[in-house]
Amino acid sequence: MAAATTPAVAAVVSPTTNSSLSTLRNPKPSPFFSAPLSVPPNRKPLHLATRFKTLTPVHSSSSGPSDLSPPSSSSADPLSLKSRLRGGETLYGIFLLSFSPTVAEIAGLAGYDFAVVDMEHGPGGISDALHCLRALAGTGTPAILRLPESSAAWAKKALDLGPQGLMFPMIDRPELARDAVSYARFPPRGVRGSAHTVVRASKYGIDEGYLSNCEEELLIMCQVESQQGVKNVEKIAAVDGVDCIQMGPLDLSASMGYLWDPGNKKVKETMRTAEKGVLGSGRAYLSGFAMPFDSPDDLRKRGYHMVSGAVDVGLFRNAVVEDVKRFRMGLEGQSSDSDGELVDGKDADEKYWSE
């Protein structure tokens, strides 16, 4: 992936203080979620027909789970997340916290491999997520829903919307991972409630083959984001049905007493321990967030199969803060000339309309 050109960081919401206003006027790099703004040169946005019909490998990786065989169903979408991961690709995605269908659509058209609609930290719920899923579907971009909590009720409502993946937060024991898997499976293998004849996931009952492949193609992601989770990471990765371990560096740093210092040496060492545990098990894919001190390319080189390097709110926040900053800097350097003053040899009004 291309090196970052403009850092993108997740929005940190806090009460407005004089110090925070000062920070906005003089923005400094925030220690969360760094990512490039531009589409990597070897990851051009795909034409919709290409996205739906062909598979173009982006990055090859030999560190994928060894016990995951190719899809057994001939009807499996060749561009589904699980199919692409089985094919050895490294996927690059974005987190969507704004719950704006327009932003989701732009992200999909930009060429991200997947988008995570974040119901854990974003302000929206199921009905808001539905609009984002529809926008992403129009661009052929797979959607992952991040749940507010790991529960049967949230999983049921999320799965009925038809995402390609489900992300369960705060999984720190294998028992919780087994529960998460059960929430995503119909009886007798699980406890998911059934309304498949009318929900969006089955095209409102029009897709008669939904039950035959929905569980096979669903990507189940368990977030490991605590010290206890790291200790149990190999056992969590070994749970039948867990497809991917999503690392959570910010919550992990908080659990270790370094909330304001996720780049702390001890946090990094703990992260490396977890990464090696997942990759060494060969049972699950490894997914994670990029940080200012840990770029998307760094994660890819360490064997991550899925990398999230941008957050929509952070991207927009950075852009508007920089825009205001440039304007105010221009005001500081501008003389108090009257209206109509010549600018670069032209009348100001003429220059405006000529450009």
N, C-alpha and C positions, 0 to 999 in steps of 0.2 A: 504494500500500500504506500501511497505517496506520503511524504512527511507532512506534518501539520503546517498549514499556512496561517490560519487564524485559530487560536484556541477556542474550543466550545466547552462550556461548563454548565453543569446543572444549576438551576435557580435555587438559591438558599433563601427561604422565606423567614424573615425575622421582624420583630417590631421596629418601626422606623425610629432611628435615633440620629443625633447630630453626627455621630461618627459614621453611620451608614450613609447619610446624605453626602458626607465628605467623600466616601468611597465611590459613590456614583459619579461625583464630579471629577474624581481622579481615579478611574478604575484601575485596579491591579489584578493580575491573574488570580483566579480563585482556585483552590486546591482540589477541585472536583471535576471529573469527566472531561478530559481533553480529547479533541478530535479534529480532523481536518474538515474545513468547510467545503472544499471542492471534491468532486467525484474523482477517485483515483484513476490515473490514466489507463490502467488495465481493467477497470471496472466501469465501462461505459453503460449508460442507461440502455436497457434492452427495449426494442420495439415490442409492443404488446403481443403481436403474433409470435415473435421469437420467444418471449417469456412463456407463453402457453404451450408451444409446440416443440421447442428444441432445448437441449441442455448444453451449455457452454461452460466447461470447467474454468474456474478463476484461479484458485490456488490449490495445488496438490499437497496432501499431507499423508504421511505414512504412519502417523501416530493415532489413527482412529481406532475405536473399539474393535477387537479382533473377532468377537463372537457375534457380531451383527451381520447377518447374511443379507443379500439383496432381497428386495421385496418379492414376496411369493405371488402377489396378485398382479396379473397382467393389466388390471385396470388402474393401478396406482399411478398417480400423477408424477411424471418424470421430473417435474420441477418442484415437488413438495420438499419441505425442509429435510425430512428424514432421507428422502431419496438422494438429495444433493450431498448430505453429510456422508451417506454410505458411499457415494462416488468420490469421496476424498476432498471435497471443496472446503475452503475456509470461508465462512459467511460473515458479512459485515452488515450491521444493523443500527437502528436508531430507536431511542425511547421516546414515546409521545406522552407528554404530561398535560398538554394544553386541551386535549379532547376536541380539537378543531378539525372537522372533516377536510377543510381546505388545506390545512398544514399537513394532514395525513396524506392527502392526494399528492401534494407537491413532493413529499418525502418519497412516496412510491414512484413517482415519475423521475425523480433524481437518480434512481438506480440502486437504492438500498436492497439488500437481499431479504431482509425481514424488518418488521417494525413491531415493537413491543408497546401495546397500549397499556399504560400503567395505572391500574385502579388502586394500587397500594398507596402511592404518593400523589397521584393526580387527583383533581377534584371531582372527576366523573365516576358514574356507576355503570350499570349494565346498559341502560337505554342510551347513555352518551357514547359508550364504547361501540354500540351497534352502528352509529353513523360513521365512525372512523373505520370500522371493518368494511362497510359498504364502499367508502372512498378508496380504501386500499385494494379492495377486490377489483375496482375499475382499472387499476394499474397493474394487476397481476402480482401484487406484492403480498407474500404470506404474512398473516398477522398472528402475534402471540399475545395472549391476555395474561397480565400479571395480576394475581388475585390480592385482595386486601388482607386476607388471611387464609390459612389452609383449612377449609371446611367443606363438607359435602354440599351444603346449600350454595355457596359461592361457586364451587366447581360445576355444579349442575346448571346453574343459570348461565355461566360463561360458556360451557360446552355447547349449550343449545344455540348459541350464536354462530357456531361453526368456525372457530379459529383453528389454525394448524398446530398451535402449541399452547400449553398452559404452564404458567410459572407459579410454583408454590413457594411462598416466603417462609423464612425462619425454620428450616428443616435441620435439626441438629442431632436427631437420633434415627436409626433405621426404622424404628416403629412408626415414626411420623411419616417417613418416606413410604412405607407400606400403606399407611392410611391414605396418603395423597394419591397413590396409584389406584386404590380401591374407589376413590371418589370419581375417577375418570373411566371406570369400567362398569358395564352393565352386569347385573346378577347373571350367573352365580359367581362370576369372577370379582365382582365389586358391588358397590351400593348406589351407583348412579341411577337416578330416577329416569323413567322412560316416557318421553312424549315425542318419539322420533317421527311419528306420522304427521306432525304439524309444525315442527320447529325449523328455524332457518338452516341449521346444520345439515338437514336432509333435504334442503330445498323445499321445505314445507311439505315433505312427504312425496315429492315428485321423484327424488333420487331413490329408486327401489333398492339399489345396492349399498346404501349407506351403512347398514348394520354389518355388512360383510367386510368392510375395510376401515371403518372409522377409528377403531382402536389401534389398528396396525400403523396407520399413518399419523396419529396424534403424537406430537413431541411433548413428553412430560419432563419438565425441568424442575429440579429441586434446588432452592437457594441455600447455600452453605455460607453463613455470615456470622458465626460466633466461634469462640474458642472450642466449645463443646462440639460444634459441628465439624470443625477441622479434625478433632481427635477421632471422630467417627466417620470421616469422609469416605474411607474405603468401604466400610460397611453400608453406608448410604448408597454409594455408587453400585454396590453389588445387588441391591434390591431389584427383584424382577419387575420390569416395567418402568424403571427410572432410566430415561434416555440420556439425560444431560444434567450435569452439575453446574449451576450458575453461582460463581463466586460473588460475594458482596463485600468489597473492601471497606466501605464506609462503616457499615454495621460491625464488621469484624474489628476494625480499629477502635470503635466505641466500646465493644465488649472487652477489649484489652486495656482500656483506660486511656486511649489516645484519640478521642473524638476529633480534636482539632489538629491531629497530626497523622493522617493516614499514610504518609510517606515514611513514618518512623521505621527504623531498621528492624525492630522486633516484629512489626506488623508485616513488613516485606518477607521476613524469614518465615513467618507463619503462613503467609500466602503461598510461598514456594513449597512448603511442606504439603499443603492441601493440593496444589497443582500436581505434584509428583504422585501423590496418593491416587488421584483420579486417573492420570495418564498411565500410571503403572498397573492399575487394575485391569485396564483394557475392557471395561464393562460399560462405561458411559462416556459421552462426549463432554468436553470442557468448554464452558462459556464464561465470559467476564466483561467487565467494564474497563475502558481505557482511562488513564489518569494523566495529569500533567507530567508526572515522573515515570509514567508507564504507558507508552504510546500504543496505538493499535498495532503497529508493526512489531513492537516488542512482544505483545501478547501472541501474535501469530508465530513469531520465531520460537516462543517457548512451547508451542504445541496446541494453543487454544484453537478450537474448531469453530467457535462463534464469538465474534467480538462486537461489542456495542461501544461506539466511540462518541456518540453525540446525543444530546437531549434537545428536543425542539424548543422548549422554553429557554434553555441556556443559549442556543444559537441565536434566537431572536433578541434575548437580553443583551448579548454581546454586541450585536449589530446596532441596536438602537442607542446603547450607551456610547458606543464609538461615534455614531452619527451626531449625537448631541455634543459630544466632546469636540469634534472637529468644528462644528458651528461656533461653539463658544470660544474656541481658540482663534477662529477667524475674527470674531467680534473684538477680542482683545488687541488684535493687530490692526484693526481698522481705524482710520482716522474719523473724526466727527464731521466729515464733509456733508454738505447738503444734498438733497435728492437731485438726481439728474447729473451728478458728477460723472465725468468721463471715466470709463473702466477699460483699460487696455486700448485706449484710443477710440472707444465707442461710447455713445450715450448708454446709460445703464438699461433703460427700457429697450432700446434697440438690441443691445447685446442679449438680453433675456429672450426676446422673441426670435432672434436669429438662431438661437441654439436650441 
